[in-house]
């Protein structure tokens, strides 16, 4: 079996957004891949809690979990807690988390090419969350998600 889970969390000013992901591997030869991306602006707060559980009998499991986050202001906060609980000894598992700010050099580069600072920030945010949107296997759903993300980014 294979499970792919993706999520986007965008918290604006005065908002608190929480996301949870739990994957349990109970039998051998299964794979999971979880990615969650968060963006917080103003004094918005985001939280991600993830758990990948691998039972003793779930040998040859591959499980990956990532939480990547972008802070748009000094007051924004994102707490992230990806976790692994592994009882099998023949597995490939990893988890990771990042929380950072926008790439000021990329914004500077775009500004030098005539793009406004606001548009440069929007492009960078959309590129950040598009990693999740591009994982969607259905074209119409991807387009719908992209439109929602662009609308939400405009509000942040």
Buried (B, 14 or more C-beta within 10 A) or exposed (E): EEBEBBBBBBBBBEBEBEBEBEBBBEEBEBBBBBBBBBBBBBBBBBBBBBBBBBBEEBBBBBBBBBBBBBBBBEEBBBBBEBEBEBEBEEBEBEBEBEBEEBBEEBBEEBEEEEBEEEEBBBBBBBEBBBBBBEBBEEEEEBEEBBEEBBEBBEEB
